[in-house]
Amino acid sequence: MGGGSLGRIRDVSGLLLALLLVLTPCAYGQDSSLRSYPFPSIGLALGIPDTWAPSQLVTTTKAQFFAKFGWKYGGEDGGDLWSAFGSFSHVDVDSSLVPSDSAYSTHFLTLFVERSPTLYRKWLCRLGRRSLMTDIDEVKAGTTVVSERRLPAPSPSADQVGMFGIGFTRIAAGARLPTVGRAYAFVHRDMCYSIKIESTSARAGDNEHLHDRMFRTLKLVE
């Protein structure tokens, strides 16, 4: 996949969000309960651990998008969604293992939606790309891709949507712990969806299990 997965969103001007880190003492192996978190403005619902902290879902309308270039759009569809970005984050801390690196597990989830009205744009999204030369996600400079694999759709209903999925393990320069994650891209109602979950931890297996549970709850809502 050219070293990509679905994470850095570089070309959305004005959507600069700081991920919230919440330090919560807990023991590894604890099964985080998921609650369905609806995003009606983008037609999506996803099960998120109830301890994870959300950022505000920032949306841009069609009129707002054109206004960035100094153009005033007066069409009746000016209030339609053009793009949206939101995130969740959490840090688990096992106090019995502090100060070892194994005591910490950091989780990040990002959601990005953008208008893809043409067949060409939809085709690229279904391939997990933003252009023929660029993946939807770009690996950060200095990060080594340890492994990367194609993933099937997380559920039968998701399979009908035609999702492009990857699972990966990476390690950043200077980091002692790897990052495991999975990401999906798909098209629904002229919009390209990109969703990625990443966890940095010594316990990759536990995080893989959590990611699997979360993505199996993914639903598109009208």
C-alpha positions as CSV (number, residue, x, y, z in Angstrom):
1,M,0.0,0.0,0.0
2,G,3.0,2.3,-0.5
3,G,3.6,2.6,3.3
4,G,0.2,4.2,4.1
5,S,-2.6,3.6,6.6
6,L,-5.3,6.2,7.4
7,G,-3.9,8.7,9.9
8,R,-2.5,12.1,9.1
9,I,-4.9,14.5,7.5
10,R,-2.8,17.2,5.8
11,D,-5.0,18.8,3.3
12,V,-8.0,20.0,5.5
13,S,-7.3,23.6,6.3
14,G,-8.6,24.8,9.6
15,L,-9.2,21.4,11.2
16,L,-6.4,21.5,13.8
17,L,-7.4,19.5,16.8
18,A,-5.4,18.6,19.9
19,L,-5.9,15.0,21.0
20,L,-7.0,14.8,24.6
21,L,-4.9,12.5,26.9
22,V,-6.7,11.2,30.0
23,L,-4.5,9.4,32.5
24,T,-6.6,6.7,34.2
25,P,-5.1,4.1,36.5
26,C,-6.3,0.6,35.5
27,A,-4.9,-2.9,35.1
28,Y,-4.1,-4.5,31.8
29,G,-6.4,-7.2,30.6
30,Q,-9.5,-5.2,31.8
31,D,-12.2,-5.5,29.3
32,S,-13.3,-2.0,28.5
33,S,-17.0,-1.7,27.9
34,L,-18.1,-0.1,24.6
35,R,-20.9,2.3,24.1
36,S,-22.4,3.2,20.8
37,Y,-21.3,6.7,19.9
38,P,-23.4,8.2,17.1
39,F,-22.3,10.8,14.7
40,P,-25.6,11.8,13.0
41,S,-24.0,14.6,11.0
42,I,-21.8,12.1,9.1
43,G,-24.2,9.1,9.2
44,L,-22.0,6.9,11.3
45,A,-22.1,5.1,14.7
46,L,-19.1,3.3,16.3
47,G,-18.6,1.5,19.7
48,I,-16.0,3.4,21.8
49,P,-14.7,2.4,25.2
50,D,-16.6,4.6,27.7
51,T,-13.3,5.8,29.3
52,W,-12.0,7.4,26.0
53,A,-12.1,11.2,25.7
54,P,-13.6,12.6,22.5
55,S,-12.7,15.8,20.8
56,Q,-15.3,17.9,19.1
57,L,-16.4,16.7,15.7
58,V,-15.5,19.6,13.4
59,T,-17.6,19.8,10.2
60,T,-17.2,22.0,7.1
61,T,-20.2,22.8,4.8
62,K,-19.9,23.2,1.1
63,A,-20.3,27.0,1.4
64,Q,-17.6,27.1,4.1
65,F,-15.3,25.1,1.9
66,F,-15.5,27.6,-1.0
67,A,-15.3,30.5,1.4
68,K,-11.7,29.4,2.2
69,F,-10.8,30.4,-1.3
70,G,-12.6,33.7,-1.2
71,W,-15.6,32.4,-3.2
72,K,-19.2,32.9,-2.1
73,Y,-21.3,29.9,-2.8
74,G,-25.0,30.6,-3.0
75,G,-26.4,27.2,-4.1
76,E,-29.2,25.5,-2.2
77,D,-26.8,22.8,-1.2
78,G,-24.4,25.2,0.5
79,G,-25.3,23.8,3.9
80,D,-24.4,20.2,2.9
81,L,-21.5,18.5,4.6
82,W,-18.2,18.8,2.7
83,S,-15.8,17.4,5.3
84,A,-15.6,16.4,9.0
85,F,-12.8,15.4,11.4
86,G,-13.0,14.1,15.0
87,S,-10.9,12.0,17.3
88,F,-10.8,10.0,20.6
89,S,-7.9,9.3,22.8
90,H,-7.0,7.6,26.1
91,V,-4.0,6.5,28.1
92,D,-4.2,3.4,30.3
93,V,-1.7,3.2,33.2
94,D,-1.0,0.1,35.2
95,S,0.5,1.7,38.4
96,S,2.0,-1.7,39.5
97,L,4.4,-1.5,36.5
98,V,5.4,2.2,36.7
99,P,8.0,3.4,35.7
100,S,8.4,0.6,33.1
101,D,7.3,1.4,29.5
102,S,5.0,-1.6,29.8
103,A,2.9,0.3,32.3
104,Y,1.4,2.6,29.6
105,S,-0.9,2.0,26.7
106,T,-1.9,5.0,24.6
107,H,-4.9,4.8,22.2
108,F,-5.9,7.2,19.4
109,L,-8.9,7.0,17.1
110,T,-9.4,9.4,14.2
111,L,-12.4,9.8,11.9
112,F,-12.2,11.8,8.6
113,V,-14.9,12.3,6.1
114,E,-14.7,14.3,2.8
115,R,-17.0,14.8,-0.1
116,S,-16.1,12.6,-3.1
117,P,-18.7,13.4,-5.8
118,T,-17.0,12.0,-8.8
119,L,-16.5,8.4,-9.9
120,Y,-12.7,8.9,-9.9
121,R,-12.7,10.2,-6.3
122,K,-14.8,7.3,-5.2
123,W,-12.5,4.8,-7.0
124,L,-9.5,6.3,-5.2
125,C,-11.2,6.1,-1.8
126,R,-12.1,2.4,-2.3
127,L,-8.4,1.8,-3.0
128,G,-7.4,3.6,0.2
129,R,-5.9,6.5,-1.7
130,R,-6.2,10.3,-2.0
131,S,-4.5,10.3,-5.4
132,L,-2.7,7.9,-7.6
133,M,0.5,8.8,-5.9
134,T,-0.7,9.4,-2.3
135,D,-2.3,7.1,0.2
136,I,-5.1,8.4,2.4
137,D,-2.7,8.0,5.3
138,E,1.0,8.8,5.3
139,V,3.5,7.2,7.6
140,K,5.3,9.8,9.7
141,A,9.0,10.5,8.8
142,G,11.3,8.3,10.8
143,T,8.7,5.6,11.4
144,T,9.5,2.0,10.4
145,V,6.8,-0.2,9.0
146,V,7.3,-3.5,10.8
147,S,4.3,-5.3,9.1
148,E,1.3,-4.4,7.1
149,R,-1.6,-6.6,5.9
150,R,-4.9,-6.3,4.1
151,L,-7.9,-6.9,6.3
152,P,-11.4,-8.1,5.3
153,A,-14.4,-6.0,6.3
154,P,-15.0,-6.2,10.1
155,S,-18.6,-7.5,9.7
156,P,-21.0,-8.9,7.1
157,S,-22.9,-5.6,6.9
158,A,-19.6,-3.7,6.5
159,D,-18.6,-6.1,3.7
160,Q,-21.6,-4.9,1.7
161,V,-20.2,-1.3,1.8
162,G,-17.0,-2.4,0.1
163,M,-14.4,-1.4,2.7
164,F,-10.6,-1.2,2.1
165,G,-8.9,-2.3,5.3
166,I,-5.3,-2.7,6.5
167,G,-3.7,-3.8,9.8
168,F,-0.2,-2.6,10.7
169,T,2.6,-2.6,13.2
170,R,5.0,0.3,13.2
171,I,7.7,1.8,15.4
172,A,8.7,5.4,15.5
173,A,12.3,6.6,15.7
174,G,13.5,6.6,19.3
175,A,10.4,4.8,20.5
176,R,10.7,1.7,22.7
177,L,7.2,0.3,22.1
178,P,5.5,-0.5,18.7
179,T,2.3,0.9,17.5
180,V,-0.4,-1.5,16.3
181,G,-3.5,-0.4,14.5
182,R,-6.0,-0.9,11.8
183,A,-7.7,1.4,9.3
184,Y,-10.6,1.3,6.9
185,A,-11.7,3.5,4.0
186,F,-15.1,3.3,2.2
187,V,-17.6,5.3,0.2
188,H,-21.1,6.0,1.4
189,R,-23.5,8.6,-0.1
190,D,-20.8,10.5,-2.1
191,M,-18.6,10.7,0.9
192,C,-15.2,9.1,1.6
193,Y,-14.8,7.8,5.1
194,S,-11.4,7.1,6.7
195,I,-11.3,5.6,10.2
196,K,-8.1,4.6,12.0
197,I,-7.3,3.2,15.5
198,E,-3.8,3.1,16.8
199,S,-2.5,1.8,20.2
200,T,1.1,2.1,21.5
201,S,1.7,-0.6,24.1
202,A,3.8,-3.6,25.1
203,R,0.6,-5.7,24.9
204,A,-0.1,-5.7,21.3
205,G,-2.4,-8.7,21.5
206,D,-4.8,-7.0,23.9
207,N,-5.0,-4.0,21.7
208,E,-5.6,-6.0,18.6
209,H,-8.5,-7.6,20.3
210,L,-9.9,-4.2,21.4
211,H,-9.6,-2.9,17.8
212,D,-11.4,-5.9,16.5
213,R,-14.3,-5.4,18.9
214,M,-14.6,-1.7,18.1
215,F,-14.7,-2.1,14.4
216,R,-17.3,-4.9,14.6
217,T,-19.7,-2.3,16.0
218,L,-19.3,0.1,13.0
219,K,-22.7,1.0,11.5
220,L,-23.9,3.4,8.9
221,V,-27.0,5.3,9.9
222,E,-29.5,7.3,7.8
